[in-house]
């Protein structure tokens, strides 16, 4: 997995974590919660965003979602991960260990899953085997994952209610032109001001604010702060492929969602029932998690793939580590 980057510390870590909790929070609000000077918080926050250490981006909901677990011909793993990451419908693409060489998540408009999986994915250079896991339900997305650097009362002060998880799949009704323009602007810059959003959609600021609130509360779009786990002191990342009896899946998913080390957890169709992306401080902590966490009692089996590199997260590219 290579050398881990230097973890953030002090006010940088606190500001990054605050953005994880509420990516659109104003610097003033963050400063109030952190009890720090607003100008200092704004300076640190701007530096984090300008350097790409933290990226804030909107993520649209689509009608269908699927995970791909792929194996590659020798020497083609990086090429295949890059090809999967370059797809506009890919939200994340990881190089991993274990029985797979790469894992990716794809979002589809209504009716697009079948042609993409049957006609487009098989043409990706290097792929020798592809296992597809349609997502049935989201238990947790990275919207509720943070570094854990803030106190619970600080998280509560920052947390906003902006709709359900992207479990709200199945959208088939088209967005209006205004909503589509707002969504595209948020995908480009999740912290775009209401004034900038209004210009992008060619509407008044009051209309932009109202439509933005509706998009967020209905989960047609979520705004997320993207940061490499290693930068917030969590360098060990793994994808867990969990098998469970049908009557245990809901409880298993609920317990995973309560574990702060879980970035992402979904119920899927296939030879595994739940897939989770988890982050830990050490390999020992990962071992203790997969052998003794409360959700383990509801799992029949767990396969663990370590994440070697994340080329794409939340729809945004991450640089290759050399």
Secondary structure, 3 states (H helix, E strand, C coil): CCCCCCCCCHHHHHHHHHHHHCCCCCHHHHHHHHCCCHHHHHHHHHHHHHHCCCEEEEEECCCEEEEEEEEECCCCHHHHHHHHHHCCCEEEEEEECCCCCEEEEEEECCCHHHHHHHHHHHHCCCEEEEEEEEEEEEEECHHHCCCCCCCHHHHHHHCCCCCCCCCCCCCCCCCCHHHHHHHHHHHHCCCCCHHHHHHHHCCCHHHHHHHHHHHHHCCCEEEEEECCHHHHCCCEEEEEEEECCHHHHHHHHHHHHHCCCEEEEEEECCCCCEEEEEEECCHHHHHHHHHHCHHHHHCCEEEEEEEEEEEEECCEECCCCC
